[in-house]
């Protein structure tokens, strides 16, 4: 899953990013409303964690613009103001959830995961295909009951392939959803990661390469 954090407090933004990456999420960070909106319009984020009081372009305007443009990702709005009126205003602008500051990091992660589960089409809480089982909430995966020791990118690739339900997932989509924007689009990162993942999954092979198209896990 890929997350955008838009927060002008650099220390807080970086702390959130580090924590979410430890939860095996791909994270981009923007420190003002204008750059946050630009990122959200260019990249396909699952969730945008959006501070309300942003310099340049206010978080309210960013949220309203994303909602009006039919942005696929969910918006989790953060603010130091915690009154009911503030919460209602934020949700009225198109935010999907609202979290007042200060907040517990565990709650932020739980809310992000809940927003992703609410995405359309709905993603089941536990993914299973071809004898492989993956539980995103527990960050656990197994094949035939054998636990898999996966790195963050391997886990992200496997999660996306399982969630695709047999659909072919292109290299471009894997880069967009699992890696952050700092990754060179011409890199061989996807190929290398899929190769490592195949080794860890073992035989018989689970991930199928579709020439000139991408990868899939058939049923």
Z-matrix of the N, CA and C atoms (Angstrom, degrees):
N
C 1 1.459
C 2 1.526 1 109.83
N 3 1.322 2 115.57 1 147.27
C 4 1.462 3 120.38 2 -175.58
C 5 1.530 4 109.70 3 -119.52
N 6 1.310 5 115.41 4 130.64
C 7 1.456 6 122.68 5 -173.00
C 8 1.525 7 109.72 6 -122.57
N 9 1.337 8 116.17 7 141.38
C 10 1.460 9 122.00 8 170.87
C 11 1.515 10 108.49 9 -111.75
N 12 1.335 11 117.17 10 126.22
C 13 1.460 12 122.67 11 175.74
C 14 1.520 13 107.93 12 -106.73
N 15 1.332 14 116.65 13 119.18
C 16 1.467 15 121.96 14 178.24
C 17 1.532 16 107.18 15 -114.16
N 18 1.321 17 115.84 16 104.31
C 19 1.469 18 121.98 17 -172.91
C 20 1.517 19 108.82 18 -152.44
N 21 1.361 20 117.23 19 126.96
C 22 1.466 21 119.97 20 -175.56
C 23 1.525 22 112.94 21 -81.91
N 24 1.328 23 117.91 22 -15.68
C 25 1.459 24 121.07 23 173.38
C 26 1.527 25 106.72 24 -78.72
N 27 1.331 26 115.69 25 101.77
C 28 1.468 27 120.51 26 -172.52
C 29 1.524 28 111.64 27 -58.69
N 30 1.319 29 116.72 28 -43.16
C 31 1.468 30 120.21 29 -178.25
C 32 1.524 31 110.68 30 -62.39
N 33 1.342 32 116.48 31 -44.60
C 34 1.459 33 120.44 32 179.94
C 35 1.526 34 110.78 33 -66.50
N 36 1.333 35 116.18 34 -43.63
C 37 1.462 36 120.33 35 -179.42
C 38 1.526 37 111.27 36 -59.38
N 39 1.332 38 116.03 37 -45.22
C 40 1.459 39 119.73 38 -178.84
C 41 1.529 40 111.00 39 -68.34
N 42 1.335 41 116.69 40 -36.05
C 43 1.467 42 119.91 41 178.64
C 44 1.530 43 110.47 42 -65.28
N 45 1.336 44 116.24 43 -42.04
C 46 1.466 45 120.05 44 177.21
C 47 1.527 46 110.13 45 -62.22
N 48 1.332 47 116.04 46 -44.47
C 49 1.469 48 120.52 47 -178.60
C 50 1.524 49 111.25 48 -61.24
N 51 1.329 50 116.59 49 -45.65
C 52 1.469 51 120.40 50 179.72
C 53 1.527 52 110.21 51 -61.11
N 54 1.331 53 116.05 52 -44.47
C 55 1.460 54 119.99 53 -179.30
C 56 1.521 55 112.47 54 -63.98
N 57 1.329 56 117.23 55 -42.57
C 58 1.464 57 120.38 56 -179.59
C 59 1.525 58 111.40 57 -68.50
N 60 1.330 59 116.66 58 -34.78
C 61 1.470 60 118.84 59 176.42
C 62 1.526 61 110.66 60 -65.49
N 63 1.316 62 116.89 61 -33.65
C 64 1.471 63 119.84 62 175.39
C 65 1.523 64 110.70 63 -66.12
N 66 1.339 65 116.01 64 -24.32
C 67 1.464 66 120.96 65 175.44
C 68 1.531 67 110.90 66 -86.48
N 69 1.338 68 115.68 67 12.56
C 70 1.459 69 124.24 68 175.61
C 71 1.533 70 112.35 69 66.57
N 72 1.341 71 115.42 70 37.44
C 73 1.458 72 121.08 71 173.14
C 74 1.526 73 108.99 72 -106.82
N 75 1.330 74 116.47 73 147.65
C 76 1.460 75 121.17 74 172.14
C 77 1.523 76 107.51 75 -85.40
N 78 1.329 77 116.95 76 129.15
C 79 1.474 78 120.56 77 -171.45
C 80 1.514 79 111.37 78 -130.05
N 81 1.334 80 116.19 79 131.13
C 82 1.458 81 122.90 80 168.22
C 83 1.525 82 107.78 81 -111.31
N 84 1.336 83 116.64 82 153.63
C 85 1.464 84 121.46 83 -177.69
C 86 1.519 85 110.02 84 -129.01
N 87 1.326 86 116.03 85 137.71
C 88 1.461 87 122.49 86 172.35
C 89 1.530 88 107.22 87 -130.10
N 90 1.334 89 116.27 88 146.36
C 91 1.464 90 120.15 89 -173.47
C 92 1.525 91 114.03 90 -109.52
N 93 1.317 92 118.01 91 4.72
C 94 1.466 93 120.70 92 174.80
C 95 1.520 94 108.90 93 -150.75
N 96 1.329 95 115.38 94 165.44
C 97 1.453 96 119.89 95 -174.55
C 98 1.515 97 114.79 96 -64.32
N 99 1.320 98 117.37 97 -39.59
C 100 1.467 99 120.74 98 -177.42
C 101 1.527 100 111.58 99 -64.00
N 102 1.337 101 116.66 100 -48.14
C 103 1.457 102 119.15 101 -179.68
C 104 1.525 103 110.76 102 -69.72
N 105 1.337 104 116.86 103 -33.03
C 106 1.465 105 119.93 104 176.73
C 107 1.515 106 111.75 105 -62.50
N 108 1.336 107 116.02 106 -44.23
C 109 1.464 108 120.15 107 179.10
C 110 1.523 109 110.71 108 -64.89
N 111 1.320 110 115.98 109 -39.56
C 112 1.464 111 120.08 110 179.20
C 113 1.531 112 110.49 111 -62.10
N 114 1.332 113 116.76 112 -46.32
C 115 1.471 114 120.42 113 178.05
C 116 1.523 115 110.44 114 -58.95
N 117 1.347 116 116.35 115 -46.69
C 118 1.465 117 120.65 116 -174.83
C 119 1.527 118 112.25 117 -65.48
N 120 1.323 119 116.06 118 -29.70
C 121 1.463 120 119.82 119 -179.64
C 122 1.525 121 112.17 120 -80.84
N 123 1.329 122 116.59 121 -24.17
C 124 1.465 123 120.69 122 -176.61
C 125 1.526 124 111.75 123 -91.87
N 126 1.335 125 116.89 124 -37.54
C 127 1.460 126 120.98 125 -174.02
C 128 1.524 127 111.11 126 -109.29
N 129 1.319 128 115.64 127 158.24
C 130 1.459 129 122.55 128 -176.64
C 131 1.524 130 109.81 129 -97.89
N 132 1.340 131 116.70 130 88.91
C 133 1.460 132 121.09 131 -177.72
C 134 1.526 133 110.69 132 -91.84
N 135 1.329 134 115.26 133 144.92
C 136 1.461 135 119.94 134 174.59
C 137 1.526 136 110.38 135 -75.98
N 138 1.332 137 115.99 136 -41.53
C 139 1.469 138 121.36 137 179.85
C 140 1.522 139 109.37 138 -140.72
N 141 1.329 140 115.86 139 137.57
C 142 1.458 141 122.38 140 171.88
C 143 1.525 142 107.69 141 -108.28
N 144 1.335 143 116.70 142 115.57
C 145 1.463 144 122.15 143 175.07
C 146 1.518 145 106.00 144 -89.62
N 147 1.324 146 116.48 145 109.05
C 148 1.462 147 122.08 146 -166.17
C 149 1.527 148 112.07 147 -119.00
N 150 1.327 149 115.91 148 115.43
C 151 1.467 150 120.01 149 172.80
C 152 1.527 151 108.60 150 -69.60
N 153 1.319 152 116.40 151 141.85
C 154 1.463 153 118.92 152 -177.14
C 155 1.524 154 112.29 153 -79.27
N 156 1.327 155 116.87 154 -40.80
C 157 1.467 156 120.86 155 -174.43
C 158 1.522 157 110.00 156 -94.50
N 159 1.331 158 115.95 157 80.31
C 160 1.462 159 121.57 158 -177.12
C 161 1.527 160 111.19 159 -106.20
N 162 1.314 161 117.06 160 147.83
C 163 1.468 162 119.94 161 174.27
C 164 1.529 163 110.71 162 -75.92
N 165 1.318 164 115.18 163 159.37
C 166 1.466 165 120.55 164 177.41
C 167 1.508 166 111.66 165 79.13
N 168 1.294 167 116.93 166 -78.62
C 169 1.457 168 123.30 167 178.11
C 170 1.524 169 107.63 168 -120.09
N 171 1.336 170 115.89 169 118.04
C 172 1.464 171 120.46 170 -174.79
C 173 1.527 172 110.52 171 -62.44
N 174 1.335 173 115.37 172 148.61
C 175 1.458 174 120.41 173 179.65
C 176 1.512 175 113.02 174 -57.39
N 177 1.336 176 117.74 175 -33.81
C 178 1.465 177 120.76 176 177.59
C 179 1.526 178 110.80 177 -59.61
N 180 1.322 179 115.63 178 -42.96
C 181 1.462 180 120.09 179 -178.49
C 182 1.528 181 110.95 180 -69.66
N 183 1.336 182 116.30 181 -38.78
C 184 1.463 183 120.08 182 176.57
C 185 1.527 184 109.95 183 -59.89
N 186 1.331 185 115.94 184 -47.70
C 187 1.457 186 121.31 185 -178.90
C 188 1.526 187 111.33 186 -61.52
N 189 1.332 188 116.40 187 -46.67
C 190 1.462 189 120.46 188 -178.67
C 191 1.526 190 111.19 189 -63.55
N 192 1.334 191 116.93 190 -38.70
C 193 1.461 192 120.80 191 179.66
C 194 1.520 193 111.29 192 -65.86
N 195 1.325 194 116.74 193 -41.69
C 196 1.460 195 120.72 194 178.70
C 197 1.530 196 110.62 195 -64.76
N 198 1.330 197 116.36 196 -42.17
C 199 1.466 198 120.25 197 179.77
C 200 1.524 199 111.19 198 -64.50
N 201 1.332 200 116.01 199 -42.18
C 202 1.472 201 120.02 200 -179.01
C 203 1.518 202 111.46 201 -67.64
N 204 1.339 203 116.32 202 -29.92
C 205 1.458 204 120.21 203 -178.49
C 206 1.517 205 113.81 204 -86.77
N 207 1.329 206 117.31 205 3.28
C 208 1.455 207 120.44 206 178.70
C 209 1.517 208 113.73 207 69.62
N 210 1.334 209 116.92 208 33.08
C 211 1.469 210 121.08 209 -179.88
C 212 1.519 211 110.46 210 -58.29
N 213 1.335 212 117.23 211 130.37
C 214 1.459 213 122.30 212 -175.46
C 215 1.522 214 112.92 213 -67.43
N 216 1.329 215 116.71 214 -37.21
C 217 1.454 216 120.62 215 -174.14
C 218 1.514 217 113.19 216 -70.45
N 219 1.311 218 114.83 217 155.62
C 220 1.459 219 121.34 218 175.53
C 221 1.530 220 110.04 219 -81.59
N 222 1.335 221 116.30 220 153.61
C 223 1.467 222 121.57 221 179.89
C 224 1.524 223 109.33 222 -117.56
N 225 1.333 224 115.29 223 122.14
C 226 1.464 225 122.30 224 174.58
C 227 1.517 226 107.07 225 -109.11
N 228 1.323 227 116.86 226 111.50
C 229 1.463 228 121.04 227 -175.03
C 230 1.522 229 110.65 228 -91.66
N 231 1.339 230 115.19 229 135.07
C 232 1.465 231 122.42 230 176.39
C 233 1.529 232 109.03 231 -110.53
N 234 1.319 233 116.68 232 145.41
C 235 1.463 234 119.39 233 174.44
C 236 1.517 235 110.70 234 -161.40
N 237 1.317 236 114.63 235 152.26
C 238 1.461 237 119.79 236 175.46
C 239 1.527 238 110.75 237 -78.21
N 240 1.337 239 117.03 238 -18.51
C 241 1.459 240 121.13 239 178.40
C 242 1.525 241 108.61 240 -86.08
N 243 1.309 242 117.02 241 125.19
C 244 1.462 243 119.74 242 -171.26
C 245 1.529 244 113.48 243 -119.67
N 246 1.336 245 118.54 244 18.98
C 247 1.460 246 119.36 245 179.81
C 248 1.516 247 110.70 246 -74.94
N 249 1.314 248 115.62 247 160.71
C 250 1.468 249 120.02 248 179.36
C 251 1.524 250 110.48 249 -61.77
N 252 1.330 251 116.98 250 -38.80
C 253 1.467 252 120.08 251 179.45
C 254 1.526 253 111.15 252 -60.72
N 255 1.328 254 116.80 253 -42.29
C 256 1.465 255 120.42 254 177.69
C 257 1.522 256 110.75 255 -61.03
N 258 1.332 257 115.36 256 -42.77
C 259 1.458 258 119.88 257 -178.69
C 260 1.529 259 110.20 258 -64.73
N 261 1.316 260 116.75 259 -44.16
C 262 1.463 261 121.12 260 179.52
C 263 1.523 262 110.83 261 -63.34
N 264 1.339 263 116.18 262 -41.75
C 265 1.468 264 119.80 263 178.89
C 266 1.523 265 111.00 264 -60.49
N 267 1.336 266 116.59 265 -45.62
C 268 1.459 267 120.44 266 -178.74
C 269 1.510 268 112.13 267 -62.70
N 270 1.320 269 116.49 268 -44.41
C 271 1.463 270 119.83 269 179.44
C 272 1.525 271 110.87 270 -67.52
N 273 1.326 272 115.93 271 -33.43
C 274 1.461 273 119.66 272 178.60
C 275 1.515 274 113.43 273 -66.49
N 276 1.319 275 116.45 274 -24.09
C 277 1.465 276 120.91 275 178.82
C 278 1.523 277 112.48 276 -79.75
N 279 1.324 278 116.39 277 -10.10
C 280 1.458 279 119.33 278 -179.88
C 281 1.513 280 114.63 279 118.18
N 282 1.342 281 117.60 280 0.45
C 283 1.467 282 119.51 281 176.80
C 284 1.529 283 109.43 282 -66.06
N 285 1.320 284 116.47 283 147.28
C 286 1.462 285 121.33 284 -179.91
C 287 1.524 286 112.19 285 -92.53
N 288 1.311 287 116.81 286 -21.35
C 289 1.461 288 121.09 287 178.22
C 290 1.521 289 108.02 288 -156.85
N 291 1.318 290 115.41 289 167.66
C 292 1.464 291 121.61 290 -171.99
C 293 1.514 292 108.28 291 -144.14
N 294 1.323 293 117.45 292 127.84
C 295 1.464 294 121.38 293 -178.44
C 296 1.524 295 109.50 294 -131.11
N 297 1.342 296 117.78 295 114.30
C 298 1.465 297 119.96 296 179.87
C 299 1.519 298 112.04 297 -75.26
N 300 1.335 299 115.53 298 147.84
C 301 1.460 300 121.58 299 173.35
C 302 1.528 301 108.68 300 -89.17
N 303 1.335 302 117.63 301 149.43
C 304 1.474 303 127.92 302 -8.56
C 305 1.518 304 110.49 303 -73.49
N 306 1.324 305 116.88 304 155.42
C 307 1.451 306 120.44 305 -178.41
C 308 1.525 307 109.51 306 -134.62
N 309 1.316 308 115.04 307 158.06
C 310 1.467 309 120.77 308 175.13
C 311 1.523 310 107.91 309 -81.87
N 312 1.329 311 116.94 310 134.66
C 313 1.463 312 119.95 311 -177.68
C 314 1.530 313 111.38 312 -59.34
N 315 1.336 314 116.54 313 -37.04
C 316 1.465 315 120.18 314 179.61
C 317 1.525 316 111.20 315 -60.32
N 318 1.331 317 116.45 316 -36.01
C 319 1.465 318 119.57 317 178.34
C 320 1.524 319 110.69 318 -69.39
N 321 1.325 320 117.18 319 -39.13
C 322 1.465 321 120.31 320 177.13
C 323 1.529 322 110.35 321 -59.19
N 324 1.328 323 116.79 322 -46.58
C 325 1.469 324 120.50 323 179.40
C 326 1.521 325 110.57 324 -61.50
N 327 1.339 326 116.60 325 -43.94
C 328 1.466 327 120.22 326 -179.21
C 329 1.522 328 111.35 327 -62.30
N 330 1.320 329 116.79 328 -39.71
C 331 1.465 330 119.98 329 -179.80
C 332 1.526 331 111.40 330 -69.69
N 333 1.337 332 116.81 331 -38.29
C 334 1.463 333 119.95 332 176.54
C 335 1.519 334 110.35 333 -61.68
N 336 1.318 335 116.89 334 -45.90
C 337 1.463 336 120.48 335 -179.99
C 338 1.532 337 110.90 336 -64.14
N 339 1.337 338 116.65 337 -37.76
C 340 1.465 339 119.80 338 178.65
C 341 1.530 340 110.70 339 -65.11
N 342 1.329 341 117.17 340 -39.60
C 343 1.464 342 120.48 341 178.56
C 344 1.531 343 110.89 342 -64.15
N 345 1.315 344 116.69 343 -39.51
C 346 1.463 345 120.16 344 179.92
C 347 1.527 346 110.01 345 -66.83
N 348 1.336 347 117.28 346 -37.39
C 349 1.469 348 119.93 347 178.13
C 350 1.516 349 111.43 348 -65.74
N 351 1.345 350 116.61 349 -27.23
C 352 1.458 351 120.40 350 179.90
C 353 1.522 352 113.08 351 -82.09
N 354 1.337 353 116.39 352 -7.60
C 355 1.456 354 120.67 353 -177.20
C 356 1.521 355 110.60 354 -63.36
N 357 1.319 356 115.47 355 155.19
C 358 1.450 357 121.39 356 177.77
C 359 1.522 358 109.99 357 -106.08
N 360 1.335 359 120.60 358 134.05
C 361 1.460 360 123.72 359 -5.22
C 362 1.515 361 111.41 360 -71.25
N 363 1.317 362 116.17 361 154.17
C 364 1.457 363 120.83 362 -175.73
C 365 1.525 364 111.07 363 -62.02
N 366 1.309 365 115.88 364 138.43
C 367 1.455 366 121.70 365 177.19
C 368 1.517 367 107.87 366 -102.38
N 369 1.351 368 118.87 367 125.83
C 370 1.462 369 120.21 368 -179.75
C 371 1.521 370 110.86 369 -62.84
N 372 1.348 371 117.19 370 152.36
C 373 1.468 372 120.03 371 -177.44
C 374 1.528 373 113.06 372 -63.22
N 375 1.337 374 117.09 373 -30.25
C 376 1.463 375 121.63 374 176.03
C 377 1.522 376 108.25 375 -125.41
N 378 1.324 377 116.76 376 127.92
C 379 1.460 378 122.15 377 -178.49
C 380 1.518 379 110.11 378 -97.06
N 381 1.320 380 116.19 379 138.29
C 382 1.460 381 119.63 380 -178.21
C 383 1.525 382 109.83 381 -148.13
N 384 1.321 383 115.61 382 132.42
C 385 1.461 384 121.01 383 178.05
C 386 1.524 385 108.97 384 -167.03
N 387 1.328 386 115.42 385 138.43
C 388 1.459 387 119.24 386 176.95
C 389 1.513 388 114.65 387 58.93
N 390 1.329 389 116.88 388 29.84
C 391 1.460 390 120.35 389 -179.76
C 392 1.518 391 114.39 390 82.65
N 393 1.338 392 116.60 391 0.68
C 394 1.467 393 121.49 392 178.66
C 395 1.520 394 108.71 393 -100.89
N 396 1.318 395 117.05 394 133.13
C 397 1.464 396 122.79 395 179.86
C 398 1.525 397 108.44 396 -122.05
N 399 1.329 398 116.33 397 132.12
C 400 1.467 399 120.92 398 -179.50
C 401 1.521 400 108.99 399 -134.29
N 402 1.322 401 115.07 400 128.01
C 403 1.469 402 122.07 401 178.82
C 404 1.526 403 108.00 402 -112.14
N 405 1.341 404 118.18 403 100.45
C 406 1.470 405 120.26 404 -177.23
C 407 1.526 406 113.51 405 -60.29
N 408 1.326 407 117.54 406 -37.46
C 409 1.467 408 120.10 407 -177.40
C 410 1.524 409 111.58 408 -65.61
N 411 1.328 410 117.55 409 -38.57
C 412 1.458 411 121.75 410 -179.78
C 413 1.516 412 112.25 411 -90.50
N 414 1.322 413 117.10 412 -6.33
C 415 1.471 414 122.88 413 -177.20
C 416 1.524 415 110.03 414 55.46
N 417 1.333 416 114.83 415 45.08
C 418 1.458 417 120.70 416 -177.50
C 419 1.519 418 110.08 417 -126.73
N 420 1.329 419 116.09 418 144.02
C 421 1.454 420 121.64 419 177.27
C 422 1.514 421 109.26 420 -141.39
N 423 1.333 422 115.40 421 150.66
C 424 1.459 423 119.88 422 179.45
C 425 1.519 424 109.74 423 -151.32
N 426 1.329 425 115.09 424 160.63
C 427 1.456 426 120.60 425 172.46
C 428 1.522 427 108.29 426 -132.27
N 429 1.318 428 115.80 427 121.76
C 430 1.452 429 120.00 428 -177.90
C 431 1.512 430 112.85 429 57.63
N 432 1.335 431 116.76 430 32.45
C 433 1.458 432 121.75 431 -178.95
C 434 1.509 433 114.46 432 83.78
N 435 1.331 434 117.18 433 -4.31
C 436 1.469 435 121.33 434 179.26
C 437 1.520 436 109.83 435 -90.83
N 438 1.340 437 118.89 436 118.80
C 439 1.470 438 120.45 437 -179.72
C 440 1.524 439 111.43 438 -61.50
N 441 1.323 440 115.33 439 143.44
C 442 1.459 441 121.49 440 178.78
C 443 1.524 442 109.49 441 -108.71
N 444 1.301 443 116.98 442 130.41
C 445 1.467 444 122.87 443 178.00
C 446 1.527 445 107.44 444 -94.62
N 447 1.330 446 116.65 445 94.45
C 448 1.457 447 121.74 446 -173.39
C 449 1.518 448 111.78 447 -109.89
N 450 1.329 449 116.15 448 141.42
C 451 1.453 450 121.36 449 171.47
C 452 1.522 451 109.63 450 -75.61
N 453 1.340 452 118.02 451 168.69
C 454 1.467 453 121.39 452 -177.06
C 455 1.522 454 113.91 453 -55.34
N 456 1.335 455 118.64 454 -45.15
C 457 1.460 456 120.31 455 -178.08
C 458 1.524 457 111.10 456 -71.64
N 459 1.315 458 117.32 457 -37.84
C 460 1.468 459 120.84 458 176.89
C 461 1.528 460 109.90 459 -62.13
N 462 1.322 461 116.22 460 -42.95
C 463 1.459 462 120.73 461 178.36
C 464 1.520 463 110.23 462 -63.00
N 465 1.350 464 116.57 463 -44.22
C 466 1.458 465 120.63 464 -178.91
C 467 1.518 466 112.45 465 -63.26
N 468 1.335 467 116.55 466 -42.01
C 469 1.466 468 120.34 467 178.68
C 470 1.520 469 110.16 468 -64.22
N 471 1.331 470 117.09 469 -46.34
C 472 1.458 471 120.54 470 -179.74
C 473 1.525 472 110.98 471 -62.43
N 474 1.322 473 117.27 472 -40.94
C 475 1.458 474 121.14 473 178.86
C 476 1.525 475 111.12 474 -61.05
N 477 1.320 476 116.87 475 -44.39
C 478 1.457 477 120.78 476 -178.58
C 479 1.526 478 111.27 477 -67.47
N 480 1.321 479 117.33 478 -40.75
C 481 1.461 480 120.50 479 179.15
C 482 1.527 481 111.28 480 -65.98
N 483 1.325 482 117.13 481 -40.81
C 484 1.462 483 119.79 482 177.96
C 485 1.522 484 111.50 483 -67.23
N 486 1.333 485 116.49 484 -41.43
C 487 1.463 486 120.59 485 -179.39
C 488 1.530 487 111.82 486 -65.63
N 489 1.345 488 116.45 487 -23.61
C 490 1.462 489 120.25 488 -178.95
C 491 1.523 490 112.01 489 -71.41
N 492 1.323 491 118.27 490 -14.18
C 493 1.459 492 120.84 491 174.88
C 494 1.517 493 114.82 492 62.95
N 495 1.312 494 117.36 493 35.68
C 496 1.457 495 120.85 494 179.84
C 497 1.510 496 114.48 495 97.48
N 498 1.329 497 115.88 496 -10.63
C 499 1.466 498 119.85 497 177.83
C 500 1.525 499 109.78 498 -70.05
N 501 1.336 500 116.41 499 147.72
C 502 1.458 501 120.57 500 175.80
C 503 1.524 502 109.23 501 -73.49
N 504 1.321 503 116.24 502 129.82
C 505 1.466 504 122.14 503 178.61
C 506 1.522 505 107.59 504 -109.28
N 507 1.314 506 116.54 505 122.96
C 508 1.462 507 120.82 506 -176.61
C 509 1.520 508 111.65 507 -75.12
N 510 1.326 509 115.25 508 160.73
C 511 1.463 510 120.91 509 174.60
C 512 1.513 511 110.47 510 -59.00
N 513 1.332 512 116.16 511 -39.51
C 514 1.469 513 120.72 512 -179.97
C 515 1.519 514 111.21 513 -62.12
N 516 1.334 515 117.05 514 -41.93
C 517 1.467 516 119.79 515 179.85
C 518 1.522 517 111.07 516 -67.70
N 519 1.325 518 116.90 517 -38.78
C 520 1.464 519 120.00 518 177.16
C 521 1.525 520 110.70 519 -62.34
N 522 1.321 521 117.09 520 -43.66
C 523 1.467 522 120.50 521 177.15
C 524 1.520 523 111.17 522 -61.51
N 525 1.321 524 116.09 523 -41.75
C 526 1.461 525 121.40 524 -176.41
C 527 1.519 526 111.77 525 -67.60
N 528 1.343 527 117.13 526 -37.90
C 529 1.453 528 120.39 527 -171.59
C 530 1.527 529 114.17 528 -96.21
N 531 1.330 530 118.17 529 -25.29
C 532 1.463 531 120.78 530 -174.02
C 533 1.527 532 112.75 531 -106.41
N 534 1.331 533 117.05 532 -32.34
C 535 1.462 534 121.36 533 -179.89
C 536 1.518 535 109.72 534 -100.49
N 537 1.333 536 117.61 535 163.94
C 538 1.459 537 120.13 536 177.96
C 539 1.523 538 109.96 537 -94.86
N 540 1.333 539 115.68 538 178.66
C 541 1.458 540 120.30 539 -170.81
C 542 1.534 541 113.05 540 -71.17
N 543 1.337 542 117.81 541 -11.53
C 544 1.453 543 120.28 542 179.83
C 545 1.533 544 112.27 543 -79.25
N 546 1.339 545 116.79 544 -7.66
C 547 1.466 546 120.47 545 -177.75
C 548 1.520 547 110.59 546 -77.49
N 549 1.303 548 116.48 547 132.40
C 550 1.464 549 122.21 548 177.20
C 551 1.529 550 108.51 549 -66.34
N 552 1.363 551 118.49 550 121.17
C 553 1.469 552 120.62 551 -178.53
C 554 1.524 553 113.24 552 -62.65
N 555 1.332 554 117.94 553 -16.56
C 556 1.464 555 120.85 554 179.86
C 557 1.531 556 112.07 555 -96.83
N 558 1.332 557 115.57 556 7.29
C 559 1.451 558 119.40 557 -178.88
C 560 1.526 559 111.35 558 -72.18
N 561 1.320 560 116.52 559 159.85
C 562 1.458 561 120.77 560 175.03
C 563 1.516 562 112.00 561 -94.07
N 564 1.339 563 117.29 562 22.41
C 565 1.469 564 121.50 563 -175.17
C 566 1.523 565 111.94 564 -59.20
N 567 1.317 566 117.29 565 -41.80
C 568 1.463 567 119.82 566 -178.07
C 569 1.529 568 110.37 567 -65.13
N 570 1.320 569 116.36 568 -47.07
C 571 1.468 570 120.64 569 -179.06
C 572 1.524 571 110.88 570 -60.48
N 573 1.326 572 117.04 571 -44.00
C 574 1.466 573 121.09 572 180.00
C 575 1.527 574 110.70 573 -64.78
N 576 1.344 575 116.39 574 -43.08
C 577 1.463 576 120.50 575 -178.84
C 578 1.528 577 111.22 576 -65.56
N 579 1.329 578 116.99 577 -42.97
C 580 1.467 579 120.63 578 178.46
C 581 1.532 580 109.86 579 -62.57
N 582 1.320 581 116.83 580 -39.02
C 583 1.465 582 120.77 581 179.04
C 584 1.527 583 110.66 582 -62.32
N 585 1.339 584 116.99 583 -45.27
C 586 1.474 585 120.84 584 178.10
C 587 1.526 586 110.48 585 -63.65
N 588 1.319 587 115.62 586 -41.65
C 589 1.460 588 120.87 587 -179.03
C 590 1.530 589 110.54 588 -62.76
N 591 1.316 590 116.85 589 -41.93
C 592 1.467 591 120.29 590 178.26
C 593 1.528 592 111.54 591 -60.31
N 594 1.328 593 116.27 592 -41.92
C 595 1.458 594 119.70 593 179.37
C 596 1.524 595 110.93 594 -61.90
N 597 1.319 596 115.90 595 -41.80
C 598 1.459 597 119.69 596 -178.46
C 599 1.532 598 112.05 597 -71.05
N 600 1.318 599 116.38 598 -31.84
C 601 1.463 600 119.95 599 178.43
C 602 1.526 601 111.16 600 -71.92
N 603 1.326 602 116.53 601 -30.13
C 604 1.461 603 120.36 602 177.35
C 605 1.516 604 113.44 603 79.98
N 606 1.326 605 114.86 604 -170.38
C 607 1.470 606 122.44 605 -178.12
C 608 1.524 607 111.02 606 -99.58
N 609 1.343 608 116.82 607 153.06
C 610 1.470 609 127.22 608 -6.18
C 611 1.524 610 110.73 609 -69.16
N 612 1.341 611 117.66 610 156.23
C 613 1.463 612 120.82 611 -177.45
C 614 1.524 613 112.60 612 -56.32
N 615 1.319 614 115.71 613 141.74
C 616 1.467 615 122.08 614 179.98
C 617 1.523 616 111.00 615 -104.76
N 618 1.327 617 116.41 616 -41.73
C 619 1.472 618 121.29 617 -175.86
C 620 1.525 619 109.53 618 -89.34
N 621 1.295 620 115.69 619 125.31
C 622 1.458 621 122.08 620 -178.86
C 623 1.527 622 109.70 621 -103.62
N 624 1.332 623 116.78 622 133.71
C 625 1.466 624 121.50 623 174.31
C 626 1.523 625 108.69 624 -89.97
N 627 1.331 626 116.46 625 128.30
C 628 1.468 627 122.27 626 176.63
C 629 1.518 628 106.94 627 -106.93
N 630 1.323 629 116.89 628 112.51
C 631 1.467 630 122.33 629 -173.23
C 632 1.533 631 110.98 630 -52.40
N 633 1.331 632 115.15 631 132.75
C 634 1.466 633 124.02 632 176.40
C 635 1.541 634 112.68 633 62.61
N 636 1.342 635 116.89 634 13.61
C 637 1.462 636 118.50 635 -177.83
C 638 1.522 637 113.15 636 -129.45
N 639 1.346 638 117.87 637 -48.22
C 640 1.443 639 119.67 638 -179.03
C 641 1.511 640 112.21 639 149.63
N 642 1.317 641 115.96 640 -138.37
C 643 1.465 642 121.80 641 -174.81
C 644 1.522 643 109.35 642 -133.77
N 645 1.349 644 114.27 643 154.94
C 646 1.456 645 118.52 644 175.37
C 647 1.517 646 108.99 645 -154.73
N 648 1.344 647 115.28 646 161.05
C 649 1.455 648 121.92 647 170.89
C 650 1.526 649 106.54 648 -113.26
N 651 1.317 650 118.00 649 103.78
C 652 1.472 651 119.64 650 -178.09
C 653 1.524 652 110.65 651 -67.72
N 654 1.322 653 115.84 652 159.24
C 655 1.462 654 120.65 653 -178.07
C 656 1.518 655 111.93 654 -73.68
